[in-house]
Amino acid sequence: MGRFGLQEVLLILLLVLVLFGGKKIPELMRGLGSGIKEFKDATKDKKQEESDSHKDKNETDSKT
């Protein structure tokens, strides 16, 4: 499998347009965008929780 060229990308976009119609595509993209945003927020929150727990553990270890 090689890289996608311009022709392949245009073919895929044309198929999406035919399958979903022009009116449905903005809704799909909006939903995709909000899903990506939620995923980024969740990973950001998880990283923050991990760094907080590491800080708490380090503070506890330094006190003893």
C-alpha positions in Angstrom: 0.0 0.0 0.0 1.5 3.3 -1.1 0.6 6.8 -0.2 -2.7 8.3 -1.2 -2.5 10.6 -4.2 -4.7 13.4 -5.3 -6.8 11.2 -7.4 -7.5 8.7 -4.6 -8.4 11.5 -2.1 -10.8 13.1 -4.7 -12.4 9.7 -5.3 -13.0 9.2 -1.6 -14.5 12.7 -1.2 -16.8 12.1 -4.2 -18.0 8.8 -2.7 -18.6 10.4 0.7 -20.6 13.2 -1.1 -22.7 10.7 -3.0 -23.3 8.4 -0.1 -24.2 11.1 2.5 -25.4 14.0 0.4 -24.3 17.6 0.7 -26.6 18.5 3.6 -25.5 15.7 5.8 -21.7 16.2 5.6 -21.5 19.4 7.8 -23.4 17.5 10.5 -21.0 14.6 10.2 -17.9 16.9 10.4 -19.4 18.7 13.4 -19.9 15.4 15.2 -16.4 14.3 14.3 -15.0 17.5 15.5 -16.8 17.4 18.8 -15.7 13.8 19.3 -12.1 14.7 18.7 -12.4 17.6 21.1 -13.9 15.3 23.8 -11.1 12.8 23.3 -8.4 15.5 23.6 -10.1 16.8 26.8 -10.2 13.3 28.3 -6.6 12.6 27.6 -5.6 16.0 28.9 -7.6 15.3 32.1 -6.0 11.9 32.5 -2.5 13.3 32.1 -3.3 16.0 34.6 -4.5 13.3 37.1 -1.4 11.3 36.6 0.9 14.3 37.1 -1.1 15.3 40.3 -0.8 11.7 41.7 3.0 11.7 41.0 3.4 15.0 42.8 1.3 13.8 45.7 3.4 10.6 45.9 6.6 12.5 45.8 5.5 14.9 48.5 4.5 12.0 50.7 7.8 10.2 50.1 9.8 13.4 50.9 7.9 13.9 54.2 8.9 10.5 55.6 
